[in-house]
């Protein structure tokens, strides 16, 4: 467990959720628990974890705290992209979302200039259409129709990224130029695609004020980071954001390049099964909110795998350092039964200048296929890459295939590593 929001804080959240949230009261009572029983951390761990399915089944009346409605003041509604199955509806109070963002992004000094007193930085979003509550997947809506209540302009992009037509690519570039943002909030695979297409058109992205890039939605691979950095240059700050649609910002990349997780606005656990994961070992992130009066979550199992680092960061931030391994459902199972995470695949691929995009897939029978899109002729570098992937998965029985097109998932996200193996181990 990380040193996080105090146990006193989370006990208060448990008592509040029990009193105000219909689902959670039933959830505790089914285990024979009441708030007065939660006196120690061991007692707290007796509360069974909650998962998306609980909130999907009971939303909204069963999970909103008594006295709140979805149309109340400061209530922001969200819908997840459906990465792990059905889309999840949720809601956050605007000031809780802002607090979590400020705590998380505060670790990166390169983003400090955005938070000038009274300033409202202009934001453009370039991400899978399912990640937005406006129609941006056909390119026939106006900028005004795609501008959210907070002023964010959602840029047009096709649901299947690589099938985005030329007119929508030009439209996105034109709208960035017209809106003149200070922040691009992006899916990194999507932005890497846009930079490749912009380069083919001889286009650049230049803004009046310094541009800042926040990457989220999917894993920021080294291949995508290399392309984004090459296009925008070293002077443009790039930050990797940890987040979930239903919780907002969970963490951020500091100016030294380490990921820090927000343990001030959340109480954090990292679990392997029901036990705490050791430092530097893989564990599922389990989150309890603190002072969330709208939709408190207690022991919410995220399905995302992390390693809580034993190494401190020299950036000066007090938030703990983590490495994100990816979603548990995306783990590949090696021939010897060992789990290979998306982050381990990314480390094996490296920034690989010869390729623009890759995807490691495991089918229902456990067969592995690694597809990639080349930007240069094949070389010995690719042979070395194949050897690294084979060694990681501990098998040479992998199909390696250079292709011109790789489809996105049903959610519209492009996952660089995914498994549909029936024997896959999921929490």
C-alpha positions as CSV (number, residue, x, y, z in Angstrom):
1,X,0.0,0.0,0.0
2,X,1.2,3.5,-0.7
3,X,1.5,6.1,1.9
4,X,-1.8,7.7,1.0
5,X,-4.8,9.7,2.2
6,X,-5.0,8.9,5.9
7,X,-6.9,6.0,7.3
8,X,-9.0,8.4,9.3
9,X,-10.1,10.0,6.0
10,X,-11.1,6.7,4.4
11,X,-13.0,5.6,7.6
12,X,-15.0,8.8,7.2
13,X,-15.6,8.0,3.6
14,X,-16.8,4.5,4.5
15,X,-19.2,5.9,7.1
16,X,-20.5,8.5,4.6
17,X,-21.0,5.9,1.8
18,X,-22.8,3.5,4.2
19,X,-25.2,6.3,5.3
20,X,-25.8,7.9,1.9
21,X,-25.3,5.3,-0.8
22,X,-27.9,2.5,-1.2
23,X,-25.7,0.0,-3.0
24,X,-22.8,0.4,-0.6
25,X,-24.9,-0.1,2.5
26,X,-26.2,-3.4,1.1
27,X,-22.6,-4.3,0.0
28,X,-21.3,-4.0,3.5
29,X,-24.2,-5.6,5.2
30,X,-23.9,-8.6,2.9
31,X,-20.5,-9.2,4.5
32,X,-21.9,-8.6,8.0
33,X,-20.1,-5.2,8.3
34,X,-21.1,-1.8,9.6
35,X,-18.9,1.4,9.7
36,X,-18.3,0.9,13.5
37,X,-16.6,-2.4,12.7
38,X,-13.9,-0.6,10.6
39,X,-11.4,0.3,13.3
40,X,-8.1,-0.9,11.7
41,X,-6.6,-1.4,8.3
42,X,-7.2,-5.1,8.6
43,X,-10.9,-4.4,9.3
44,X,-11.0,-2.1,6.2
45,X,-9.7,-5.0,4.0
46,X,-12.7,-7.1,5.1
47,X,-14.8,-4.9,2.9
48,X,-15.1,-6.8,-0.5
49,X,-13.7,-4.8,-3.4
50,X,-16.2,-3.1,-5.7
51,X,-16.0,-3.2,-9.5
52,X,-17.4,-1.6,-12.6
53,X,-20.2,-4.1,-12.7
54,X,-21.5,-2.9,-9.4
55,X,-21.7,0.7,-10.6
56,X,-23.1,-0.3,-14.0
57,X,-25.9,-2.3,-12.4
58,X,-26.8,0.3,-9.8
59,X,-26.3,3.6,-11.7
60,X,-27.6,6.2,-11.0
61,X,-30.0,5.9,-8.1
62,X,-28.2,3.1,-6.3
63,X,-24.7,4.7,-6.3
64,X,-25.4,8.5,-6.1
65,X,-25.3,9.8,-2.6
66,X,-28.7,10.7,-1.1
67,X,-29.6,14.3,-1.9
68,X,-27.8,14.4,-5.2
69,X,-29.2,14.2,-8.8
70,X,-27.5,14.0,-12.2
71,X,-28.9,17.5,-13.0
72,X,-27.7,19.1,-9.8
73,X,-25.2,22.1,-9.8
74,X,-21.6,21.2,-10.5
75,X,-22.4,17.7,-11.6
76,X,-20.5,16.5,-14.7
77,X,-21.6,13.3,-16.4
78,X,-19.2,11.0,-18.2
79,X,-19.4,7.8,-20.2
80,X,-16.4,5.5,-20.6
81,X,-15.2,4.3,-24.0
82,X,-16.0,0.7,-23.3
83,X,-12.5,-0.6,-23.2
84,X,-13.3,-3.5,-20.9
85,X,-16.8,-4.3,-22.2
86,X,-20.0,-2.2,-21.9
87,X,-19.7,1.5,-21.5
88,X,-19.9,2.8,-17.9
89,X,-21.9,5.9,-17.0
90,X,-20.6,8.0,-14.2
91,X,-20.6,11.5,-12.6
92,X,-18.1,13.7,-10.8
93,X,-18.5,17.1,-9.1
94,X,-16.6,19.7,-11.2
95,X,-14.6,20.9,-8.2
96,X,-13.5,17.3,-7.3
97,X,-12.3,16.8,-10.9
98,X,-10.4,20.1,-10.8
99,X,-8.8,19.2,-7.4
100,X,-7.6,15.8,-8.6
101,X,-6.2,17.4,-11.8
102,X,-4.4,20.1,-9.9
103,X,-2.9,17.6,-7.4
104,X,-1.8,15.2,-10.2
105,X,-0.4,17.8,-12.6
106,X,1.4,19.7,-9.9
107,X,4.3,17.2,-10.1
108,X,5.4,18.6,-13.5
109,X,7.0,22.1,-13.4
110,X,6.8,22.3,-17.2
111,X,3.0,22.7,-16.9
112,X,3.0,25.3,-14.2
113,X,2.6,28.2,-16.6
114,X,-0.9,27.0,-17.5
115,X,-2.3,27.8,-14.1
116,X,-2.0,31.6,-14.2
117,X,-4.5,33.3,-11.8
118,X,-7.8,33.7,-13.7
119,X,-6.6,31.9,-16.8
120,X,-8.7,29.3,-18.7
121,X,-6.3,27.6,-21.1
122,X,-7.8,26.7,-24.4
123,X,-7.9,22.9,-24.9
124,X,-8.3,20.7,-28.0
125,X,-9.0,17.0,-27.6
126,X,-7.9,14.4,-30.1
127,X,-9.0,11.0,-29.0
128,X,-11.3,8.1,-29.8
129,X,-14.9,9.3,-30.5
130,X,-16.3,7.0,-27.8
131,X,-14.2,9.1,-25.2
132,X,-16.3,12.2,-25.9
133,X,-20.0,12.9,-25.4
134,X,-20.3,14.7,-28.8
135,X,-20.4,13.4,-32.3
136,X,-16.9,13.7,-33.7
137,X,-16.5,10.5,-35.7
138,X,-18.0,11.6,-39.1
139,X,-16.6,15.1,-39.5
140,X,-19.9,16.7,-40.4
141,X,-20.5,18.6,-37.2
142,X,-19.3,22.2,-36.5
143,X,-16.7,23.3,-34.1
144,X,-19.4,24.9,-32.0
145,X,-21.3,21.6,-31.8
146,X,-18.1,19.8,-30.6
147,X,-17.2,22.4,-28.0
148,X,-17.8,21.1,-24.5
149,X,-19.2,23.1,-21.6
150,X,-15.7,23.7,-20.2
151,X,-14.6,25.1,-23.6
152,X,-12.7,22.0,-24.8
153,X,-12.9,21.6,-28.6
154,X,-13.2,17.9,-29.6
155,X,-11.5,17.4,-32.9
156,X,-12.9,15.1,-35.6
157,X,-11.4,11.6,-36.1
158,X,-12.9,8.4,-37.4
159,X,-13.8,5.5,-35.1
160,X,-11.3,3.4,-36.9
161,X,-8.2,5.6,-36.6
162,X,-6.2,4.5,-39.7
163,X,-9.4,4.7,-41.8
164,X,-9.7,8.5,-41.0
165,X,-10.3,10.1,-44.4
166,X,-8.0,12.9,-45.7
167,X,-10.8,15.5,-45.3
168,X,-11.0,14.8,-41.6
169,X,-7.3,15.0,-41.1
170,X,-7.2,18.4,-42.8
171,X,-10.2,19.4,-40.8
172,X,-8.5,18.5,-37.5
173,X,-5.3,20.4,-38.5
174,X,-7.4,23.4,-39.6
175,X,-9.4,23.5,-36.4
176,X,-6.2,23.4,-34.2
177,X,-4.9,26.4,-36.2
178,X,-8.2,28.2,-35.8
179,X,-8.7,27.4,-32.1
180,X,-5.1,28.1,-31.1
181,X,-5.0,25.9,-28.0
182,X,-2.5,25.9,-25.2
183,X,-3.2,22.3,-24.3
184,X,-3.7,19.2,-26.5
185,X,-5.4,16.4,-24.6
186,X,-4.8,13.3,-26.7
187,X,-4.7,9.6,-27.1
188,X,-1.0,9.3,-28.0
189,X,-1.5,6.8,-30.8
190,X,-4.1,9.2,-32.3
191,X,-1.7,12.1,-32.1
192,X,1.2,10.1,-33.5
193,X,-1.1,9.3,-36.5
194,X,-2.0,12.9,-36.9
195,X,1.6,14.0,-36.9
196,X,2.5,11.4,-39.6
197,X,-0.3,12.7,-41.8
198,X,0.5,16.3,-41.2
199,X,4.1,15.7,-42.2
200,X,2.9,14.1,-45.4
201,X,0.9,17.2,-46.1
202,X,3.8,19.5,-45.2
203,X,1.7,20.9,-42.3
204,X,2.9,21.9,-38.9
205,X,1.1,22.7,-35.6
206,X,2.1,26.1,-34.3
207,X,0.2,28.0,-31.6
208,X,0.4,31.6,-30.3
209,X,1.2,30.5,-26.8
210,X,3.3,27.6,-25.8
211,X,1.6,24.3,-26.5
212,X,1.4,21.5,-23.8
213,X,0.5,17.9,-24.6
214,X,-1.3,15.7,-22.1
215,X,-1.4,12.0,-23.2
216,X,-4.1,9.6,-21.8
217,X,-6.8,7.1,-22.9
218,X,-4.3,4.4,-23.9
219,X,-0.7,3.4,-23.2
220,X,1.9,5.9,-24.2
221,X,4.2,3.7,-26.1
222,X,7.8,4.6,-26.8
223,X,7.0,4.4,-30.5
224,X,4.2,7.0,-30.2
225,X,6.3,9.2,-27.9
226,X,9.2,9.2,-30.4
227,X,6.9,10.4,-33.2
228,X,5.2,13.1,-31.1
229,X,8.6,14.4,-29.8
230,X,10.1,14.5,-33.3
231,X,7.1,16.5,-34.7
232,X,6.8,19.0,-31.9
233,X,10.4,19.3,-30.8
234,X,12.0,19.2,-27.4
235,X,10.5,22.6,-26.3
236,X,7.0,21.2,-26.1
237,X,6.1,19.7,-22.8
238,X,4.6,16.2,-23.0
239,X,3.0,14.6,-19.9
240,X,1.6,11.1,-19.5
241,X,-1.6,11.2,-17.6
242,X,-3.0,8.4,-15.4
243,X,-6.7,8.6,-15.3
244,X,-10.1,6.9,-15.5
245,X,-13.4,8.3,-16.9
246,X,-15.2,7.7,-13.7
247,X,-12.5,9.2,-11.4
248,X,-10.6,11.8,-13.4
249,X,-6.9,12.3,-12.9
250,X,-5.1,9.6,-10.9
251,X,-1.6,10.8,-11.6
252,X,0.8,12.5,-14.0
253,X,4.4,12.4,-15.4
254,X,6.8,14.7,-13.7
255,X,9.4,16.9,-15.5
256,X,12.0,14.1,-14.7
257,X,9.9,11.6,-16.6
258,X,8.6,9.5,-13.7
259,X,4.9,8.7,-13.2
260,X,3.5,9.9,-9.8
261,X,0.2,8.7,-8.5
262,X,-2.2,10.9,-6.6
263,X,-2.3,9.6,-3.0
264,X,-3.7,12.9,-1.6
265,X,-7.2,12.7,-3.0
266,X,-7.4,8.9,-3.0
267,X,-6.6,6.1,-0.6
268,X,-4.6,3.6,-2.6
269,X,-4.0,-0.2,-2.5
270,X,-2.0,-2.4,-4.8
271,X,-3.2,-5.9,-4.6
272,X,-2.2,-9.3,-6.0
273,X,-5.3,-11.4,-5.3
274,X,-6.3,-10.3,-1.8
275,X,-2.8,-9.6,-0.6
276,X,-0.8,-6.4,-0.9
277,X,1.8,-6.4,-3.6
278,X,5.4,-6.0,-2.6
279,X,7.2,-2.9,-3.8
280,X,8.3,-3.1,-7.5
281,X,5.9,-6.1,-8.0
282,X,2.8,-6.1,-10.2
283,X,-0.5,-5.4,-8.4
284,X,-4.0,-4.2,-9.3
285,X,-4.8,-0.6,-8.3
286,X,-7.6,-0.5,-5.8
287,X,-8.9,3.0,-5.0
288,X,-11.0,4.6,-2.3
289,X,-12.1,8.2,-2.8
290,X,-11.7,10.8,-0.1
291,X,-14.4,13.4,0.5
292,X,-16.4,12.5,-2.7
293,X,-19.8,13.6,-1.6
294,X,-21.5,12.7,-4.9
295,X,-20.4,9.2,-5.8
296,X,-18.0,7.8,-3.2
297,X,-16.2,4.6,-4.2
298,X,-14.7,2.3,-1.6
299,X,-12.1,-0.3,-2.5
300,X,-12.8,0.2,-6.2
301,X,-10.8,-2.4,-8.2
302,X,-9.7,-0.6,-11.4
303,X,-8.5,-3.5,-13.4
304,X,-5.3,-1.6,-14.1
305,X,-1.9,-3.1,-13.1
306,X,0.9,-1.0,-11.5
307,X,4.2,-1.4,-9.8
308,X,4.7,0.8,-6.8
309,X,8.3,1.8,-7.0
310,X,10.8,1.5,-4.2
311,X,12.9,4.2,-5.9
312,X,12.2,7.9,-5.0
313,X,12.2,10.5,-7.7
314,X,14.6,13.5,-7.7
315,X,11.9,15.9,-9.0
316,X,10.9,17.0,-5.6
317,X,7.3,15.8,-5.7
318,X,6.0,13.9,-2.7
319,X,3.5,11.7,-4.6
320,X,4.7,8.1,-4.9
321,X,6.3,6.8,-8.1
322,X,4.6,4.1,-10.1
323,X,5.0,2.2,-13.3
324,X,1.8,1.4,-15.1
325,X,1.8,-2.1,-16.7
326,X,-1.6,-1.9,-18.5
327,X,-5.0,-3.4,-18.1
328,X,-5.1,-6.9,-16.6
329,X,-7.4,-8.0,-19.4
330,X,-4.7,-7.1,-22.0
331,X,-2.0,-9.4,-20.5
332,X,-0.5,-11.9,-22.9
333,X,0.0,-15.4,-21.4
334,X,3.4,-16.9,-22.4
335,X,3.8,-20.5,-23.3
336,X,5.0,-21.3,-19.8
337,X,2.0,-19.6,-18.2
338,X,4.0,-16.4,-17.3
339,X,2.1,-13.1,-17.7
340,X,3.4,-10.5,-20.1
341,X,2.0,-7.0,-19.6
342,X,1.6,-4.3,-22.2
343,X,4.4,-2.3,-20.5
344,X,6.8,-5.2,-20.8
345,X,6.0,-5.5,-24.5
346,X,6.6,-1.7,-24.9
347,X,10.0,-2.1,-23.2
348,X,10.9,-4.9,-25.6
349,X,9.8,-2.9,-28.7
350,X,11.6,0.3,-27.5
351,X,11.1,3.4,-29.6
352,X,12.0,1.4,-32.8
353,X,12.5,4.1,-35.4
354,X,11.7,1.7,-38.2
355,X,8.0,1.3,-37.3
356,X,5.1,3.7,-36.9
357,X,2.7,1.4,-35.1
358,X,2.5,-2.2,-33.7
359,X,0.1,-4.6,-32.1
360,X,0.8,-7.8,-30.2
361,X,-2.4,-10.0,-30.2
362,X,-3.2,-13.3,-28.6
363,X,-6.2,-15.1,-29.9
364,X,-8.7,-17.4,-28.1
365,X,-6.5,-20.4,-28.5
366,X,-3.3,-18.6,-27.2
367,X,-1.7,-18.1,-30.6
368,X,0.4,-14.9,-30.9
369,X,0.7,-12.5,-33.8
370,X,2.8,-9.3,-33.9
371,X,1.9,-6.9,-36.6
372,X,3.7,-3.7,-37.4
373,X,3.6,-0.8,-39.9
374,X,6.9,0.1,-41.4
375,X,8.1,3.5,-42.3
376,X,11.4,2.3,-43.9
377,X,12.6,-0.9,-45.5
378,X,13.1,-3.9,-43.3
379,X,16.5,-4.3,-41.7
380,X,18.5,-6.1,-39.1
381,X,16.8,-3.9,-36.5
382,X,13.5,-5.7,-37.2
383,X,15.1,-9.1,-36.8
384,X,16.5,-7.9,-33.4
385,X,13.0,-6.7,-32.5
386,X,11.5,-10.1,-33.3
387,X,14.1,-11.8,-31.2
388,X,13.2,-9.5,-28.2
389,X,9.5,-10.2,-28.5
390,X,10.1,-14.0,-28.8
391,X,12.3,-14.0,-25.8
392,X,9.8,-12.0,-23.8
393,X,7.0,-14.4,-24.6
394,X,9.4,-17.3,-24.3
395,X,8.4,-18.8,-27.6
396,X,9.4,-18.6,-31.3
397,X,5.9,-19.6,-32.3
398,X,4.8,-16.0,-33.1
399,X,3.6,-14.7,-36.4
400,X,5.5,-11.5,-37.3
401,X,3.8,-9.6,-40.1
402,X,4.5,-6.2,-41.8
403,X,1.1,-4.7,-42.8
404,X,-0.3,-1.4,-44.1
405,X,-3.4,-1.3,-41.8
406,X,-4.3,-2.4,-38.2
407,X,-7.8,-1.9,-37.0
408,X,-8.8,-0.3,-33.7
409,X,-10.8,-2.1,-31.0
410,X,-14.6,-1.8,-30.9
411,X,-14.2,1.0,-28.3
412,X,-12.3,3.1,-30.9
413,X,-9.1,2.8,-28.9
414,X,-6.0,1.4,-30.4
415,X,-4.5,-1.2,-28.0
416,X,-0.9,-2.1,-28.7
417,X,-1.2,-5.3,-26.7
418,X,-4.3,-7.3,-26.2
419,X,-5.3,-10.9,-25.4
420,X,-8.5,-12.8,-26.1
421,X,-7.0,-16.1,-24.8
422,X,-9.6,-18.1,-22.9
423,X,-7.0,-19.1,-20.4
424,X,-5.9,-15.5,-19.7
425,X,-5.6,-14.6,-16.0
426,X,-7.8,-11.6,-15.1
427,X,-8.5,-10.3,-11.6
